[in-house]
Amino acid sequence: MTNPEIDHGFVFDDQGRTDILGSPFFDVFFGNDETVEGYTTASLYQLTLSIEEHLPPAVGNRRPPTTSSTAGYRSVNEEWVPKRLMKLYMDFCDKSTEAPSHKLLKQLYNLEVSEDEVIVSDCALQDRSILSFLHALEVHKTVALLDISHNSLGNETMEKIQQIFTSSNQKYGGLTLDLHCNRFGPTALFQICECPVMFKRLEVLNLSQNRLTDACSSYLSTILENCQALYNLKIEQCSLTSRTIQKLADCLHGGSVLSHLSIGKNNPISANTMVNLLSNLSSLKCFSELSLTGIRLNKPVVDGLCHLAKSSSFSALFLGGTCMGADGAMRLTEALSCGPQELEKFDLSVCGITSDFIGKICEHIVQINGIVELNLGGNSIGDEGCYALECMLSDPQCSVKSLILDRCHLGLGGILRIIVALAGNESLEELHLVDNVDIANERALEYQPKPAKTGELEVADSEDDEASKDGSGKQNPSICFPLIQELSVGIDATKQLQLLDLSKNGFSTEAIESLHLSWSSARSRCSQVAYKHHNQEDQTLHFSVVGRRCCGVRSCCKRD
């Protein structure tokens, strides 16, 4: 088990050793690929911070005392020059005799973003610990993107951010505010309403995963009506109900530039409210992205969605967990295939799709022509529906690069058929097949006891014996070797695949090694370095290539 106070983002292999390449802190490029010296400097700085975080407090504090709380960072390399905002932050930490946050420093040193993009996500910041950074930001002045997501910030911080933008000389240029997953309440939005600069500049506002409640409805309406440049609004999982969504719908009109709206995981929202919202969205000229994740959609709402699909040109549609049913999904995909679509991201996970309807749905998906990311996870497709998936993947028109088929009851035979179908596929780069094999019911499973030599007693190896038992002490069956051989051959024939997720499918250690060998062989022919991430405890099994991050990035934080 890892110790959260010591293991800061480190990943361990099945032997308990630190896996450098798989650890989230590791970046092959560090944003610097110009010179060996520059690369070494950046690497040394990153490793210094990561190693200090990795050590227990008693060990990490053994370095010689310095006259400044930040002197240790400045002495990493005499020629190293920090980014401006980073230096300002360290200076304000000096003035307040406060130790700088290691996580925040690493974020600010990110060389892949510009000086105007300020990203301090997931730094364990609170209203008091962020003060030095806010003082630095006020002096820095120029900000095009501010991401303070995944912290524990409240309304007090939002008030200071409003003051920073109000006093700023930057009156023009787009502004992105990413505030999701904090402790902001409804009055945090009041600060936006009180800031003319934000009204003029705000283009993207992400407030998801904050407890805003319906008390924020008037503030949201004011923001929609006055932020003339706002094209992207995310308010998912904010404890909103029909009251707030109806107010938002009433604010939408033909002159609005809103093109992206995410309201998923808010309940309850009535069918009438949803129908009104979809009707008003159809009047927008540039609307292209909608997320209704987790909101149950009945037939009238699906009808409204189909009408919107025919009149709008979607680029992304997220309907996971809407339980619209197989018939609803089929009618929607048919409407999308007939409309003027440029659909790239499509989420139909946990929608109640069955093997009887998956054939038509896959046909429509191919006809839409342009989908890059497709999520069909959590639907009872079964082995019977695999033929439709095979046909879709084998179709030359199929442009899907990322396909999620987690928990689709495919079975080992279904997984094999999907992998084999990739031999003729030129586009798929990511394939997720998590939790598709039911060990207890899989017909292709059998016991594989080790044969004892004649005249000798068979003594089970203690480690193998423990690994092959569940909590009840019963021996678990392992997947039969012939199918593993076929699966290995199928993996070896894949062409473009860069990430394969086979987690929670009950593969034995021997099977995993066989699959990894085939994966490595196929990647080497493409001049790629193969990588395996395996964790027995949670049954994680990822095959990827170096440079393709297999885990560690939250779905809510993925950027285009």
N, C-alpha and C positions, 0 to 999 in steps of 0.2 A: 504493500500500500504506500502511496506517496504522501508526503507531509506537505500540506499547502503552505506552511510557514517557511519551508526550505526550498521546495521544488517549484521554482517560478517559471512555468512554461516548459519545463524539460520533459522530453518523452523518453521512455525507457524501452529497450527491447525485451524479448522473452527471457533473456539471461539477467535482467536487472541492470544492464549497463546503459549509460547515457547515450541516446541516439541523437547525435549532433544534427544530421541531415533532416531528421523528422521533427526536431524541436521547433516550435513556432518562432523562437527568437532568431533562428538561423536564416540568413538570406544569402544565397550564393553570390549575389551581385552587390549588395549594399548600396546600390545606386551609383557606384563608382567603378567604371571599367576602363578608365583612360590610361592609368599607369600602375605599375606594380606597387610603387610607393604609396600612391593614393589608396589603392585597395588595402594595403597593409595597415595604413593609418586608420581607415574606417573599420577594418576588421578588429584591430586592437581595441578601438574605443567600444565597439559593440560587445566584445568578449569581456572587457573589463567590467562593464555594467552587469552583464549576465552572470558572470562568475561571482561578483559581490552579492548579487541577489540570491544566488544558489547556496552561499555559505550561511551557516547559522549565525545569528547576531553576535555571539561570543567570538566567532572566528572572523567575521566580516569587519569587526571593529579593531582588529589588531594592527592595522596599518599605522604608520607613524602619525602623530598629531600634526595638523596643519593650522595655519593662522586663519584660514578661511574655510567655510563649510563647503566651498566648491573648488578649492585648490586642487583636490585630487583629480577632478575632471580636466582642469586646465593643464595639468602636468602629464596627461596621457601621452601627448606628443607636442613638442615645442612648436612645431610648424602647423599644428592643427588649428583651424579657425572655425569657431562655432557659427551657426546661422544666427542672424541678428536677434530674432525673438528668443532664441535659446540663451544668448548672452544676456539679454535684458532680464530674463527670468532668473538667471544665476545671480545677477547683480542685486535684484530685489530680495532674493533669498539671503544674500550677504547682509543687506541692510536690516533685515528683520531677524538676523541670526537664526535662520530656519534652514534645516537641511533640505536640499532639493529632492524632489521625487525622482527616483531612478527611472520609473516607467515613463514619466512625463518627459524627461530628458531624451530618452530613446525615441519617443514619438516626435519630438521637436527636431531631432537630428536626421529625420528621414529625408534622404537626398532625392527621393523620387517625387517629392511634391515641391511646389514653388513657395516662395516667401509669403505669398498671399493666401496660401492654403494652410489653415491651422487645424491640425488633427491631434487631439489629446483624448482619444477614446479609450475607455477601459483602463484608467489610471488610478482607480480607487480614490477619486477626488471627492471632497465634501465642501460645504460652503466656506469653511474656514481655511482648509488646506489649499484651496484654489486662489486665495487672495493675491499671493505674490505673482502668480501667472496672470491674473486679471490686470494687475498694475502694469506688468510688462506689455500686455496686449494694448492697454490704453496708450502707451508711449509708441508702440509699434504702428498703430493707427490703421494701416492698409490691410483689409481682410476681405477676401472674396468667398472663402469657405471657412466656417467655424463648426467643427465637429467635437462636441463634448459628450457624446453618447456613452452609455454603459458606465456611468459614475453614480454618485449618490448626491446629486446637486438638487437644491430646492429653489424656492421663489426668491430668496435673498440673492442668489447668484444671478438670476434672470434680471433682477433690478439693476445690478451692477453692469451687466452686459448692455442693457438699455442705455445706461449713462455713457458707456464707452462709445456706442454708435451715435448717440446724440451729440457728443462733443467732437466726434470725428470730422475731419475736413473732407472725407471721402463721401461725396453726395451722389456719385454716379457709379455705374457698374453693377453687375448682377451680384446677388448675395445668396449663399446657401447656408441655412441654419439646420444643423442636425442635432437635435436635442433628445433623441429617443432613448428610452430606458434610463430614466432618472426619477427624481421625486418631485417633479414639477406639478403644481396644482393648477386649477383654473385661473387663478389670479396672475400666474406667470404670463398668460396671454395678454393680460391687461398692459404689461410692460411693452409688448409689441404694438399694441393699439396706441400707446402714448408716444411712440417714436416715429416722427415723420420720415426720418432717414430710412427706416425699415420699410415703411409704406412704399417708398420710392424704389428701393433696391431689391427687396425680397423676391426671389424667384423660386426657391425650393425651401419648404418648411416641413421637417420631419419631427412630429410630436408623439410618435407611437410609443406604447408601453409606459405612458405616464397616466396617473389617475386624474384625468381631467374632469370626468363626470359631465352631466348635462348642465352644470353650472357654468361651463365654458361656452355654451351655445351662442350667446350674444357676442362674445369676443371673437369667436370663429367667424360669425357672420360679418362682423366689422372688418376682419382681416381679408375675407374674400371680396368684400365690396370695395375696399380701399387699396389693397395691394395690386396695382394694375399689372405688374409684371409676374405675379405668382402663377406658375404653370404646374407646380408639383406640390401636392398636399398629402401628407401621410398622417393619419390619425388612427392607426390600428391599435386594438387592445387598450382603449382609453376609457373603458366603462361608460360608453355612450349608448343611448337608446334612440328610439324613433324620433323623439323630440328634437334632438340635435341634428340628426340626419335630415329631417324635414326642413329645418331652418337652412341647412346648407343647400338643399335642393332649391329652395325658394330664392337663393342668392344667384343661382346660375342663370345666365342669359346669353344671348347670341354674341355679345361683345366680350365675353370672358375669354381669357387666353388659357384657362385651365386645360391641361392635356393629360395630367396624371393624377389619379385619385385612389387612395388606399384607405378603406374603412373597415377592413376585415377584423374579425374577432371582437366585435362589439355586439352585445345582445341585451335585451331583445330589440329587434328591428322588424316592424310589421311588414307584411307583403305590400300593403297600400303605399307605405313610405318608399319601399324599394321601387315599386312601379313608377311612382312620381319622380324619383331620382333618375332612373334610367330614361324616362321620357325627357327630362330637362337636359340630361347629358347629350341626347341626340341632337339638341339644338346648337351645341358647341361646334365650332368650325374645325378645331384642331385636336379634338379629344382622341387619345390613342392608347392609354394604359389604365386598366382598372383592376383593383384587387378587392374581392369580396370573400376572402378566405374565412371559413368558419361560420358564415352566415347562411342559414338554411334557405334554399331557394325552392319555392313551390312552382306549380305550372304557370300561373300568371306572371311571376317574376321571370321565369325562363323565357316565356313568350316575349316579354319586354327586352330581355337580353338578346334574343334572336333578332328583334327589330333593330336594336342598336348596332348589332354586328353587321347588318345589311347596309346601314347608313354611315357607319364610321369606319375608319381604317385603323384597326388595332395593331399595336406593336407588341403589347403584352397583356395577357389576360390570366389572372390568378383566381381560380375557383376551387382550390383545395378545401375539402371538408364541407362543401355546400350540400352534399347529399341530394343533388338534383336528379339522381336516378339515371339509369342507362338510357332510357328513352329521351330524357332531357338533354343528356350529353350528345346523343346522336343528332337530335334536331339542331342543337347549337353548332356542332361541327359542320353540319350540312349548310347552315346559314353562313358560317364563316367561309366555307369553300366557294360560296356563290358571290360573296361580297368583295369590295375593293380592299383586300387585306394585305398588310405587310407584317403579319404576325411572326414574331421571333421567339417569344416566351409564352408557353401555354401550360397551365397547371390544372389538371383534372384529377388530382389525387383524392382518394376517399370520396368519390362521387357516386358510388353504387354501380359502376360499370361491371358487367358480367361477360362471360365468354360468348353469350348469344349475340351481343351487340358490338363487341370489340372489332369484329371484321369491318363493319360499315364505318365505325369511327376511325379506324386506321386508314381506310380508303379516303375519307374526307380529309384527314390530316395530310396525306400525301398530296391531295389536290390543292390544299392551301398553299403548299410549296413556298417554303421560306422559314419554317419553324426550326429554330436552332436549339432551344431548350424545351424538352417535353417531359412532364411528370405525370405518370399514370399509376404511381404507387398507391397501395392501400385498396386496390380494386380486386375483386375476385375473378381474375382473368383465368387462372388455372392452366394446366397443361393443355386443355382443350382450346384455349384462346391463343396459344403460342404460334399457330400457323399464320394467324393474321399479323402478328408481330414480325414473323419471319418475312412475310411478303412485303411489309412496310420497309423493313431494313434492307431488303434486296432490291427494292425499286430504285432505279437510277435517279428519280426525281426527289427521293428522300434526302433532305438537307440537315437532319437532326444531328447535332454535335454532342449533346448531353441528354441521356435518356435515363429516367429513374423508374425502376420497376420493383421497388422495395415492397415486401409483404403482399405479393400478388398471387401467392399459392402456386407458383410455377412448378415446384418440385425440382429434383435434380435433373430429370429428363427435360423439363422446360428450360432450365438454365443452359443445358447442353445445346439444345436446339437454337437458342438465341445466340450463343457464342459462335456456333457453326455458321449461322446466317451472316456473320460479320465478315466472312472470308471475301465476300464480294462487295462489301460496303466501303466506300471511299471517304465518308464524312464523319462517322461517329468517333468521338475522342474520349467521352466519359460514359461509363455504363455502371449503374448502381443496381445490384441484385441482392440487397440485404434481406435476410430472414425469409427465404422462399422454400427452404427444405424442412419438412416436418420429420424429425428423426424417428419419432414413434411410428408414424404411418407410412413412411417412404418405402415403397415396394422394392426399391433398388438397394436396400440396406441388408446387411447380414453380419453375423458375428464372425470375427476373424481371430480365433485363438491361435496362439503360436504352437506349432507342432513340436511335441517332445521327442527327443531321440529315443530309439529303441533301448529298453532296459533302464532308462533314466527317468527320474521323477521330474515333472515340469515345475519349475519355480518361477513364479511371476516376478518381473522386475518391479520394485516398489514404486518407482516414479510412474511407469506405464500403468501400473495397477491403480494408482491414485487418479491418474488422468482419465482413466476409462470408467470411472465410477461417478455417479451423481450423488446428491445428498443422501439418498436412501440406501446407498451402498450397493445398488444394482449396477451391473455392467451395461454401459451404453454401446449400442451397435455402431459400427463405423461404415462409411460409404464404401461399397464394393469397388475393388480395384479396376475392373474393366471400364466402368463409367468414368473413373478418374483419368484413366489413360485417354479416353476419347475426349474428355474435357481439356486435357493438357494439349492434345493435338489441335483442338479447336482454338485454344488460346495462342498457340504457336503460329496459327494461320492468320490471326488478326493483323490488320495493316496500320490503321491510323490510331488505334486505341492507345490512350496515354494514362487512363485511370480506370481501374476495375475494382469495384467494391463488392466483395463476397462475404461480408461480415455476417455473423450469426446464422451460418448454414451448417454448422456441425462438422466441418472438415477435420479429419485427424491430422496429426503432425506430419505423417508421411504423405498424406494427400496434399497438404499445403506446400511441402517441399517440391513435390512433383509439379504442381501448378506454377510455383515460383521459377523453377528451372525453365519451363516452357516460356513464361513471361520474359525472362531474362534473354533467352535465345532470340525471341521475336524482336525485342527492343534493340538488341545488339546489331541486328541486320539493318536497323534504321538509324544506326549511329547514335543511339540514345542510351543513357545509363539507367538501368532498371533499379527499382527500389521497392522494398516490401515493408509494410507496417503491420505487425501482428501483435496483438495483445490477447493472451489467453483468458485473462480475467473477464473482460467484457466481450470477448469473441470478435474483436476488431480484426479485419483482414483486408488490407488495401494493397493493391499492386499499382504502382505508378512509375513515373520517370522523374528523375531529378529536374527540378524546376517547375514541376506540376504539383502544387500543394494539395494534399489529399484530405486534410482535416485542419481544424484550428480556426477557420473563418466562419463566423456566425452568418446564417442565411440572411438575417436582417441587415448585415453590414456589407454585403457584397455590392460592389460598384461596377457599373458598366465599363 
